[in-house]
Amino acid sequence: MTPGDVTDLTMVTIALYVESGCTVVIDTVAGEIRTLALADYSILPASTRRLREKGTTASGIHSLVLA
């Protein structure tokens, strides 16, 4: 998944999986902007509508959604 500061994700996530941890900046469905530090191979259970590019240094980020 590609971070972006302007466009919301096409589907709201129920969690993020991060292969190479560091920092992720997300917009929650509640409208809050959160900056979180994650370890390698972490799962972050969070309803996310946007993964921000500015401030996100983690890589290998995957979204988990309900289909």
C-alpha positions in Angstrom: 0.0 0.0 0.0 1.2 3.4 -0.9 1.0 6.3 1.6 -0.6 9.5 0.6 -1.4 12.8 2.3 -4.4 13.8 0.2 -6.4 10.8 -0.8 -8.3 8.3 1.4 -7.9 4.6 1.0 -10.4 2.9 -1.3 -11.5 0.7 1.6 -11.3 1.3 5.3 -8.8 -1.1 7.0 -9.4 -3.2 10.0 -5.6 -3.5 10.6 -2.2 -2.8 9.1 0.6 -5.2 8.7 4.1 -3.7 8.7 7.1 -5.8 7.4 9.8 -3.2 8.3 8.8 -1.2 11.4 9.4 2.3 12.4 6.8 5.1 12.3 3.3 5.2 10.7 1.0 8.1 10.5 -2.7 7.3 10.0 -6.1 9.0 9.9 -8.6 6.9 11.8 -12.3 6.6 10.9 -13.0 8.8 13.9 -11.1 11.6 12.2 -8.0 11.5 14.4 -4.4 11.7 13.1 -2.2 9.2 15.0 1.6 8.8 14.9 2.6 5.3 16.0 6.0 3.5 16.4 5.8 -0.2 15.3 8.3 -3.0 15.4 9.2 -5.2 12.5 6.4 -7.7 11.4 3.8 -5.9 13.5 0.0 -6.0 13.1 -1.8 -2.8 14.1 -5.5 -3.3 14.7 -6.9 0.1 13.7 -9.8 1.3 11.5 -7.7 3.4 9.1 -9.0 5.6 6.3 -5.6 7.2 5.3 -2.0 6.2 5.6 0.0 9.5 5.5 3.2 9.8 3.5 4.6 12.7 5.6 6.0 11.1 8.8 5.6 7.5 7.7 9.0 5.7 7.7 7.9 2.1 7.9 7.9 0.0 4.8 6.2 -3.1 3.5 2.9 -1.9 4.7 -0.2 -4.0 3.9 -3.8 -3.3 4.6 -6.2 -5.9 6.1 -9.8 -5.3 5.0 -13.2 -7.1 5.2 -14.4 -8.0 1.8 
